[in-house]
Amino acid sequence: MEKGKKFEFGQVVEYQNEGIVSSRVLENKVGGITVFAFDEGQRLSEHSAPFDAVITVLEGQGEIVIGGKSNRLLAGESIIMPANIPHAVNAVARFKMMLIMIKG
């Protein structure tokens, strides 16, 4: 993204049939922002990260599983994924999300 120019997070990526598309909006030594577009039924399998992260659903509906607990999020809703806790992302329907990772 070009610094100093306005944009909409939801317009950063487009859906791909039967796929997941991502685009890094910003990244530096203390963290980053990535936007994802998930087609219905797509998923990121369970994994963990050494840093806290925030997911905000931009459109559609997603399921965020943290430590085995399912959380359904709609557009405008957010959740904090704690460091070192296994988590997964499932597309209940097509959806877009923003991931903010803080490395500190």
C-alpha distances in whole Angstrom, upper triangle without the diagonal:
4,6,9,8,9,8,11,10,13,11,9,12,15,18,20,24,26,22,20,16,13,10,8,6,7,11,14,17,18,16,13,11,11,12,15,17,20,23,26,28,26,26,24,28,29,28,27,25,26,24,23,21,20,19,19,20,17,20,23,25,25,27,26,29,30,33,35,34,32,30,29,26,25,22,22,24,22,24,24,25,27,27,29,30,30,28,27,25,26,25,28,27,23,21,17,17,14,15,15,17,19,21,23
4,6,6,8,9,12,13,16,14,12,15,18,22,24,27,29,26,23,20,17,13,12,9,10,13,15,19,19,18,15,14,15,15,18,20,24,27,30,32,29,29,28,31,33,31,30,28,29,26,26,23,23,22,22,23,20,23,26,28,28,31,30,33,33,36,38,37,36,33,32,29,28,25,24,26,25,27,27,28,30,30,32,33,33,31,30,28,30,29,32,30,27,24,21,20,17,19,18,20,21,23,25
4,6,8,10,13,14,17,16,14,17,21,24,26,30,32,28,25,22,19,15,13,10,10,12,14,17,18,17,14,14,15,16,20,22,26,29,32,34,31,31,29,33,33,32,30,28,28,25,25,23,22,22,21,23,21,24,27,29,29,31,30,33,33,36,38,37,36,33,33,29,29,25,24,26,25,26,26,27,29,29,32,33,33,31,31,29,31,30,33,32,29,26,22,21,18,19,17,19,20,22,23
4,7,10,13,15,18,17,16,19,22,26,29,32,34,31,28,24,22,18,16,13,13,16,17,20,20,19,17,16,18,19,22,24,28,31,34,36,33,33,32,35,36,34,33,30,31,28,27,25,24,24,22,24,22,25,28,30,31,33,32,35,35,38,40,39,38,35,34,30,29,26,24,26,25,28,28,29,31,31,34,35,36,34,33,31,33,32,35,33,30,27,23,22,19,21,19,22,22,24,26
4,7,10,12,15,14,13,17,20,23,26,30,32,29,26,23,20,17,16,12,13,17,19,22,22,21,18,16,17,17,20,22,26,28,31,34,32,32,31,34,35,34,33,31,32,29,28,25,24,23,22,22,20,22,26,28,29,32,31,34,35,38,40,38,37,34,32,29,27,24,23,25,25,27,28,29,32,32,35,36,36,33,33,30,32,30,33,31,28,25,21,21,18,20,20,22,23,26,27
4,7,10,12,11,12,15,18,21,24,28,30,27,25,21,19,16,16,12,14,17,20,23,23,21,18,15,16,16,19,20,24,26,29,31,30,30,29,33,34,33,32,30,31,28,27,24,22,21,19,19,17,19,23,25,26,29,29,32,33,36,38,36,34,31,29,26,24,20,19,22,22,25,26,28,30,31,34,34,34,32,31,28,29,28,30,28,25,22,19,18,16,19,18,21,23,25,27
4,7,9,8,8,12,14,18,21,24,26,24,21,18,16,14,14,10,13,17,19,23,22,20,17,14,14,13,15,16,20,22,25,28,26,26,26,30,31,30,30,28,30,27,25,22,20,19,16,17,13,16,19,22,23,26,26,29,30,34,35,33,31,28,27,23,21,18,17,20,20,23,24,26,28,29,32,32,32,29,28,25,26,24,26,24,21,18,15,15,14,16,17,20,22,25,27
4,5,5,7,10,12,15,19,22,24,21,19,16,15,13,13,11,14,17,20,24,23,20,17,13,13,11,13,14,17,19,22,25,23,24,24,27,29,28,28,27,28,26,24,20,18,16,13,13,10,12,16,18,19,23,23,26,27,31,32,30,28,25,23,19,18,14,13,16,17,20,22,23,26,28,30,30,30,27,25,22,23,21,23,21,18,15,12,12,11,14,15,19,21,24,26
4,5,5,8,11,13,17,20,21,19,16,13,11,10,11,9,12,15,18,21,20,17,14,10,9,7,10,11,14,17,19,22,20,20,20,24,25,25,24,23,25,22,20,17,15,13,10,10,8,10,14,16,16,19,19,23,24,28,28,27,25,22,20,17,15,12,12,14,14,17,18,20,23,24,27,26,26,23,21,19,20,18,20,19,16,13,9,9,7,11,12,16,18,21,24
4,6,7,8,11,14,17,19,17,14,12,11,11,13,11,15,18,21,25,23,20,17,13,11,8,9,9,12,14,16,19,18,19,19,23,24,25,25,24,27,24,22,19,16,13,11,9,6,7,11,13,15,18,19,22,24,28,28,27,24,21,19,16,14,10,11,14,15,18,20,21,24,26,28,27,26,23,21,18,18,16,18,15,12,10,7,8,8,12,14,18,21,24,27
4,6,7,10,14,17,19,17,15,12,12,11,13,11,15,18,22,25,25,21,18,14,12,9,10,10,13,15,18,21,20,21,21,25,27,27,27,26,29,26,25,21,19,17,14,13,10,11,14,17,18,21,22,25,27,31,31,30,27,25,22,19,17,14,15,18,18,21,23,24,27,28,30,30,29,26,24,20,21,18,20,18,14,12,10,11,11,15,17,20,23,26,28
4,7,10,13,17,18,16,13,10,9,7,9,8,12,15,19,22,22,18,15,11,9,7,9,9,13,15,18,21,19,19,19,23,25,25,25,24,26,24,23,19,18,16,14,14,11,12,15,18,18,21,21,24,26,29,30,29,27,25,23,20,19,16,16,19,18,21,22,23,26,26,28,28,27,24,22,19,20,18,21,19,15,13,10,11,10,13,15,17,20,23,26
4,7,9,13,15,12,10,7,7,7,10,10,14,17,20,23,23,20,16,13,10,7,7,6,10,12,15,18,16,17,17,21,23,23,24,23,26,24,23,20,18,16,15,13,11,12,14,16,16,19,20,23,25,28,29,28,25,23,22,19,18,16,17,19,19,21,22,22,26,26,28,27,26,23,20,17,18,16,18,16,13,11,8,10,10,13,16,18,22,24,27
4,7,10,12,10,9,7,9,10,13,14,18,20,24,27,27,23,20,17,13,10,9,6,9,10,13,16,14,16,17,21,24,24,26,26,29,27,26,22,21,18,17,14,12,12,13,16,16,19,20,24,26,29,29,29,26,24,22,20,18,16,18,20,21,23,24,24,28,29,30,29,27,24,21,18,17,15,17,15,11,10,9,12,13,16,19,21,25,27,30
4,7,9,8,7,7,10,12,15,17,20,22,26,29,29,25,21,18,15,11,9,5,7,6,10,13,11,14,15,19,22,23,25,25,29,27,26,23,21,18,17,14,13,11,12,14,14,17,19,22,25,28,27,27,24,22,20,18,17,16,18,20,21,22,24,24,28,28,29,28,26,23,19,16,15,12,14,12,8,8,8,12,14,17,20,22,26,28,32
4,6,5,7,7,10,13,17,19,22,24,27,30,30,26,23,20,17,14,11,8,8,6,10,12,11,13,15,18,22,23,25,26,29,29,28,25,24,20,20,17,16,15,15,16,16,19,20,23,26,29,28,28,25,24,22,21,20,19,22,23,23,25,26,26,29,29,30,29,26,23,20,17,15,13,15,13,10,11,11,14,17,19,22,24,28,30,33
4,5,8,10,14,17,20,22,26,27,31,33,33,29,26,23,20,17,14,10,9,6,9,10,10,13,16,19,22,24,27,27,31,31,30,27,26,22,22,19,18,16,15,16,16,19,21,23,26,29,28,28,25,24,22,21,21,20,23,24,25,26,28,27,31,31,31,30,27,24,20,17,15,13,14,12,10,12,14,17,19,21,25,27,30,32,36
4,7,10,14,17,21,23,26,27,31,33,32,29,26,23,20,17,14,11,8,6,7,8,7,10,13,15,19,21,24,25,29,29,28,25,25,21,22,19,19,17,16,16,15,17,19,21,24,26,25,25,22,22,21,21,20,21,24,24,24,25,27,25,29,29,29,27,24,21,18,15,13,11,13,12,10,12,14,17,19,21,24,26,29,31,34
4,7,10,14,17,19,22,23,27,29,29,25,22,20,16,14,10,8,6,6,9,9,6,9,11,14,17,19,21,22,26,26,26,22,22,19,19,17,17,16,15,16,14,16,17,19,22,25,24,24,22,22,20,20,20,20,22,23,22,23,24,23,26,26,26,25,22,19,16,13,12,10,14,12,10,11,12,14,17,18,21,22,26,28,31
4,7,10,13,16,19,20,23,25,25,21,19,16,12,10,7,6,5,6,10,10,7,8,9,12,15,16,19,19,23,22,22,19,19,16,16,15,15,14,14,14,13,15,15,17,20,23,22,23,20,20,18,18,18,18,20,20,19,20,21,20,23,23,24,23,20,17,14,11,11,10,13,12,10,10,10,11,13,14,17,19,22,24,27
4,7,10,13,16,17,21,23,23,20,16,14,10,8,6,5,7,9,12,14,11,11,12,15,18,18,20,20,23,22,22,19,18,16,16,15,14,14,15,16,15,17,17,20,22,25,25,25,23,22,20,19,19,18,20,20,20,21,21,21,24,24,24,24,22,19,16,13,14,13,16,15,12,11,9,11,12,13,16,18,21,23,26
4,7,9,12,13,17,20,20,16,13,10,7,6,4,6,9,12,15,16,13,13,12,15,18,17,18,18,20,19,19,16,16,14,14,14,13,15,16,17,15,17,17,19,21,24,24,25,23,21,20,19,19,18,19,19,18,19,19,19,21,21,22,22,21,18,16,13,15,14,18,17,14,12,9,9,9,10,13,14,18,19,23
4,6,9,11,15,18,18,14,11,9,6,5,7,9,12,15,18,20,17,16,15,19,20,20,20,19,21,19,19,16,16,14,15,15,14,16,18,19,18,20,19,22,23,26,27,27,25,24,23,21,21,19,19,20,19,20,20,20,22,22,24,24,23,20,19,16,18,17,21,20,17,14,11,11,10,10,12,14,17,19,22
4,6,7,11,14,14,11,7,6,4,6,9,12,15,18,21,23,19,18,17,20,21,19,19,17,19,17,17,14,15,14,15,16,15,18,20,21,20,21,20,22,23,26,27,27,26,24,24,22,22,20,20,20,19,19,19,19,21,20,22,23,22,20,19,18,20,20,23,22,19,17,13,12,10,9,10,11,14,15,19
4,7,11,14,14,11,8,5,6,7,11,13,17,20,23,25,22,21,19,23,24,22,22,19,21,18,18,15,15,14,14,16,14,17,20,21,21,23,21,24,24,27,29,29,27,25,25,22,22,19,19,20,18,19,19,20,22,22,24,25,24,22,21,20,22,21,24,23,21,18,14,12,9,10,10,12,14,16,19
4,7,11,11,8,5,5,7,10,13,17,20,23,26,27,24,23,21,24,24,22,21,18,19,17,17,14,14,15,16,18,17,20,23,24,23,24,23,25,25,27,30,29,28,26,26,23,24,21,20,21,19,20,19,19,21,20,23,24,24,22,22,21,24,24,27,26,24,21,17,15,11,11,9,10,12,13,16
4,7,8,6,4,6,8,12,15,19,21,25,27,28,25,23,21,23,23,21,19,16,16,14,15,14,15,16,17,20,20,23,25,26,24,25,23,25,24,26,29,29,28,27,27,25,26,24,23,23,20,20,19,19,20,18,21,22,23,22,22,21,24,25,28,28,26,23,19,17,13,12,10,9,10,11,14
4,6,6,6,9,12,16,18,22,25,28,31,31,28,26,23,25,25,22,20,17,16,14,16,15,16,18,20,23,23,26,29,29,27,28,25,27,26,28,30,31,31,29,30,27,29,27,25,25,22,22,20,20,20,18,21,23,24,23,24,24,27,28,31,31,29,26,23,20,16,14,12,10,10,10,12
4,6,8,12,14,18,21,25,27,30,33,33,30,27,24,26,25,22,19,16,14,13,15,15,17,19,22,24,25,29,31,31,28,29,26,27,25,27,30,30,31,30,31,29,30,29,27,27,23,23,20,20,19,17,19,22,23,23,24,25,28,30,33,33,31,28,25,22,19,16,13,11,9,8,9
4,7,11,14,17,20,24,26,30,32,32,29,26,23,25,24,21,18,14,13,10,12,12,14,17,19,22,23,27,29,29,27,27,24,25,23,25,28,28,28,27,28,26,28,27,25,24,21,20,17,17,16,15,17,20,21,21,23,23,27,28,31,32,30,27,24,20,17,14,11,8,6,5,6
4,7,10,14,16,20,22,26,28,28,25,23,20,22,21,18,16,12,12,9,10,9,11,14,16,19,20,23,25,25,23,23,21,22,20,23,25,25,26,24,25,23,25,23,22,21,18,17,15,14,15,13,16,18,19,19,20,20,23,25,28,28,26,23,20,17,13,10,7,5,5,5,8
4,7,10,13,17,19,23,25,26,23,21,18,21,20,18,16,13,14,11,11,10,11,12,14,16,17,20,23,23,21,22,19,21,20,23,25,25,25,23,24,21,22,21,20,19,16,16,15,15,16,15,18,19,20,18,19,18,21,22,25,25,23,20,17,14,10,8,6,5,7,8,12
4,7,10,14,16,20,22,23,21,19,17,20,20,18,17,15,16,13,13,10,9,10,11,13,13,17,19,20,18,19,17,20,20,23,25,24,23,21,21,19,19,17,16,17,14,15,14,14,16,16,19,20,20,18,18,16,19,20,23,22,20,17,13,10,7,6,5,6,9,12,14
4,7,10,13,17,19,20,17,16,14,17,18,17,17,15,17,15,14,11,11,10,11,12,12,15,17,18,16,18,16,19,19,22,24,23,22,20,20,18,18,16,16,16,14,15,15,15,17,17,19,20,19,17,16,14,17,17,20,20,17,14,11,8,6,5,7,8,12,14,17
4,7,10,14,16,18,15,15,14,17,19,18,18,17,20,18,16,13,12,10,10,10,9,11,14,15,14,16,15,18,19,23,24,23,21,19,18,16,16,14,14,15,14,15,16,16,19,19,21,21,20,17,16,13,15,14,17,16,14,11,7,6,4,6,9,11,15,17,21
4,6,10,13,14,11,11,11,15,16,17,18,17,20,19,18,14,13,10,10,10,9,11,12,13,11,14,13,16,18,21,22,22,19,18,16,14,15,13,15,15,14,15,16,16,19,20,21,21,19,16,14,11,12,11,14,13,11,8,5,5,6,8,11,13,17,19,23
4,7,10,12,10,11,12,15,18,19,20,20,23,22,21,17,16,13,12,10,9,9,10,11,11,13,14,17,20,23,23,22,20,18,16,14,14,13,15,16,16,17,19,19,22,23,24,23,21,18,15,12,11,9,12,11,8,6,4,7,9,11,15,17,21,23,26
4,6,8,6,8,9,13,16,17,19,20,24,23,22,18,17,14,13,11,11,10,10,10,9,11,13,15,18,21,21,20,17,17,15,14,14,13,16,16,16,17,19,19,22,23,24,22,20,16,13,9,8,6,9,8,6,5,6,8,11,13,17,19,22,25,28
4,6,6,9,12,15,18,20,22,23,27,26,25,22,21,17,17,14,14,12,10,11,10,13,15,18,21,24,22,22,19,18,16,15,15,15,18,19,19,20,23,22,25,26,27,25,22,19,15,12,10,7,9,7,5,7,9,12,15,17,21,22,26,28,32
4,6,9,12,15,18,20,23,24,28,27,26,23,21,18,17,14,15,12,10,9,9,11,14,16,20,23,21,20,17,17,14,14,14,15,18,18,19,20,23,22,25,27,27,25,22,19,15,12,8,5,6,4,4,7,11,13,17,18,22,24,28,30,33
4,7,10,12,15,18,21,23,27,27,25,23,22,18,19,16,17,15,12,11,10,11,13,15,18,21,19,19,15,16,14,15,16,17,21,20,20,20,22,21,24,26,25,23,20,17,13,10,7,5,6,7,8,10,13,15,18,19,23,24,28,30,33
4,7,10,13,15,18,20,24,24,23,20,20,17,17,15,16,15,13,12,10,11,12,14,17,20,18,19,16,16,15,15,16,17,20,20,19,19,21,19,23,23,23,21,18,15,11,9,6,5,8,9,9,10,12,13,16,17,20,21,25,27,30
4,6,9,12,15,17,20,21,20,17,17,15,16,15,17,16,14,13,10,9,10,11,14,16,15,16,14,14,14,14,16,18,20,19,18,17,18,16,19,20,19,17,14,11,7,5,4,6,9,11,11,11,12,13,15,15,18,19,22,24,27
4,7,8,11,13,17,17,17,15,15,13,16,15,17,18,16,15,11,11,10,10,12,14,14,15,14,15,15,15,18,19,20,19,17,16,17,14,17,17,16,15,12,9,6,5,7,9,12,14,14,13,13,13,14,13,16,16,20,21,24
4,6,10,13,16,18,18,16,17,16,18,18,21,21,19,17,14,12,11,10,12,13,12,14,13,15,16,17,20,22,23,21,19,18,18,15,17,16,15,13,10,8,5,7,8,11,14,16,17,16,17,16,17,16,18,18,21,21,24
4,7,10,14,15,15,15,16,15,18,18,22,22,21,18,15,12,10,8,9,9,9,12,12,14,16,17,20,22,23,21,19,16,16,12,14,13,12,10,6,5,4,8,10,14,16,19,19,18,19,17,18,16,18,17,19,20,22
4,7,10,12,13,13,15,15,18,19,22,23,23,20,17,15,12,10,10,10,11,14,15,16,18,19,22,23,24,22,19,16,15,11,12,11,9,8,5,6,7,10,13,16,19,21,21,20,19,17,18,15,16,14,17,17,19
4,7,9,10,11,13,14,18,19,22,24,24,22,18,16,13,11,9,10,12,14,15,16,19,19,23,24,24,21,18,15,13,9,9,7,5,6,4,6,9,12,15,18,21,23,23,21,20,18,17,14,15,12,14,14,16
4,5,8,9,12,13,17,19,22,24,25,23,19,18,14,14,12,12,15,17,18,18,21,20,23,24,24,21,18,15,12,9,8,6,5,7,8,9,11,13,17,20,23,25,24,22,20,17,16,12,12,9,11,10,12
4,7,9,13,16,19,22,24,27,28,26,23,21,17,17,14,14,18,19,21,21,23,23,26,26,26,23,19,17,13,11,9,5,5,9,10,12,15,17,21,24,26,28,28,25,23,20,18,15,13,10,10,8,10
4,6,10,13,16,19,22,25,26,24,21,20,16,16,14,15,18,19,20,20,22,21,24,24,23,20,17,14,11,9,7,4,7,10,12,12,15,17,20,23,26,27,27,24,22,18,16,12,10,7,6,5,7
4,7,10,14,17,19,22,23,22,19,18,14,15,12,14,17,17,18,17,19,18,21,21,19,17,13,11,7,6,5,4,8,9,12,11,14,15,19,21,24,25,25,22,20,16,14,10,9,6,6,7,8
4,7,10,13,16,19,20,18,16,15,12,13,12,14,17,16,17,15,17,15,18,18,16,14,10,8,6,5,7,7,11,11,12,11,13,13,16,18,21,22,21,18,16,12,10,7,5,4,6,9,11
4,7,10,13,16,17,16,14,14,11,13,12,15,17,16,16,13,14,12,14,14,13,11,7,6,4,6,9,11,14,13,14,12,13,13,16,17,19,20,19,16,14,10,8,6,5,7,8,12,13
4,7,9,12,13,12,10,11,9,12,12,15,17,15,14,11,12,9,11,11,10,8,5,5,6,8,11,13,16,15,15,12,12,10,13,13,15,16,16,12,10,7,6,5,7,9,12,15,17
4,6,9,11,11,10,12,11,14,15,18,19,17,15,12,12,8,9,8,7,6,4,7,9,11,14,17,19,18,18,15,14,12,14,14,15,15,14,11,9,6,5,7,8,12,14,18,20
4,6,7,7,7,10,10,14,16,19,20,18,15,12,10,7,6,5,6,6,6,9,12,13,17,19,22,20,19,16,14,11,12,11,12,12,11,7,6,4,6,9,12,15,18,21,23
4,7,9,10,13,14,18,19,23,23,21,19,16,13,10,8,5,6,8,9,12,15,17,20,23,25,23,23,19,18,14,15,13,14,13,11,7,5,5,7,10,13,16,19,23,25
4,7,9,13,14,18,20,24,24,22,19,16,13,10,7,5,8,10,12,15,18,19,23,25,27,25,24,20,18,15,14,11,12,10,8,5,5,7,10,13,16,20,23,26,28
4,7,11,13,17,19,23,22,20,17,14,11,9,6,6,10,11,13,15,18,19,23,26,27,25,23,20,17,13,12,9,8,6,6,4,7,9,12,15,18,21,25,28,30
4,7,10,13,16,20,19,16,13,10,7,6,5,7,10,10,11,13,16,17,21,23,25,22,20,17,14,11,9,7,6,6,7,5,8,9,13,15,18,21,24,27,29
4,6,10,13,16,15,14,10,8,6,5,7,9,11,10,11,11,14,14,18,20,21,19,17,13,10,7,6,5,5,7,8,6,8,8,12,13,16,18,21,24,27
4,6,10,13,12,10,7,6,4,6,9,12,14,11,11,11,13,13,16,18,19,16,14,10,8,6,5,6,6,9,11,10,12,11,14,14,17,18,21,24,26
4,6,10,10,8,6,5,6,7,11,13,14,11,10,8,10,9,12,15,15,12,11,7,6,5,6,9,10,13,14,12,13,11,13,12,14,15,18,20,22
4,7,6,5,4,6,9,11,14,17,18,15,13,10,11,9,12,14,13,10,8,5,5,6,8,11,12,15,17,15,16,14,16,15,17,17,19,21,23
4,5,5,7,8,11,13,16,19,19,15,13,10,9,7,8,10,10,7,6,4,7,9,12,15,16,19,20,18,18,16,17,15,16,15,17,19,20
4,6,9,11,14,16,20,22,23,19,17,13,12,9,9,11,10,6,5,6,9,12,14,18,19,22,23,22,22,20,20,18,19,18,19,20,21
4,7,10,13,16,19,22,23,19,18,15,15,12,13,14,13,9,8,7,9,12,13,16,17,20,22,21,22,20,21,20,21,21,22,23,25
4,7,10,13,17,20,20,17,15,12,13,11,13,15,15,11,10,9,10,12,13,16,15,19,21,20,21,19,20,19,20,20,22,24,25
4,7,10,13,17,18,14,14,12,13,12,14,17,17,13,12,10,9,10,10,12,12,15,18,16,18,16,18,18,20,20,23,25,26
4,6,10,13,14,11,10,9,11,11,14,17,18,14,14,11,10,10,10,12,11,14,16,14,16,14,16,16,18,19,21,24,25
4,7,10,12,9,10,10,13,14,17,20,21,18,17,13,12,10,9,10,8,11,13,12,13,13,15,16,18,20,23,25,27
4,7,8,6,7,8,12,13,17,20,21,19,18,14,13,11,11,10,10,11,12,10,11,10,12,13,16,18,21,24,26
4,6,6,8,11,15,16,20,23,25,22,21,18,16,13,13,11,10,10,11,9,10,10,13,15,17,20,23,26,28
4,6,9,12,15,17,21,24,26,24,23,19,18,15,15,13,13,12,11,8,8,9,11,14,16,19,22,25,27
4,7,10,14,16,20,23,25,23,23,20,19,16,17,16,16,15,15,12,11,10,10,13,15,18,20,24,25
4,7,11,13,17,20,22,20,20,17,17,14,15,15,15,15,15,12,12,10,11,12,14,17,19,22,24
4,7,10,13,16,19,17,17,15,15,13,15,15,16,17,17,13,12,9,9,10,11,13,15,19,20
4,6,10,13,15,13,14,12,13,12,14,15,16,18,18,15,14,11,11,10,11,12,14,17,18
4,6,9,12,11,13,11,13,13,16,18,19,21,21,18,16,13,12,10,9,10,11,14,15
4,7,9,8,9,8,10,11,14,17,19,21,21,18,17,14,13,10,10,9,11,13,14
4,7,6,9,9,12,14,18,20,22,25,25,22,21,17,16,13,12,10,11,12,12
4,6,9,10,13,15,19,22,24,26,26,24,22,19,17,14,13,10,10,10,10
4,6,9,13,16,19,22,25,27,27,25,24,21,20,16,16,13,13,12,13
4,6,10,13,17,20,22,25,25,23,22,20,19,16,16,14,15,15,16
4,7,11,14,17,19,22,23,21,21,18,19,16,17,15,17,17,19
4,7,10,14,16,19,19,17,17,15,16,13,15,14,16,17,19
4,7,10,13,15,16,15,15,13,15,13,15,15,18,19,22
4,7,9,12,12,11,11,10,12,11,14,15,18,20,23
4,6,9,10,10,11,11,14,14,18,19,22,24,27
4,5,6,6,9,10,14,15,18,20,24,26,29
4,7,8,11,13,16,18,21,23,26,29,31
4,6,10,12,16,18,22,24,27,30,33
4,7,10,14,16,20,22,26,29,32
4,7,10,13,17,19,23,26,28
4,7,10,13,16,20,23,26
4,7,10,13,16,19,22
4,7,10,13,16,19
4,6,10,13,16
4,7,10,12
4,6,9
4,6
4
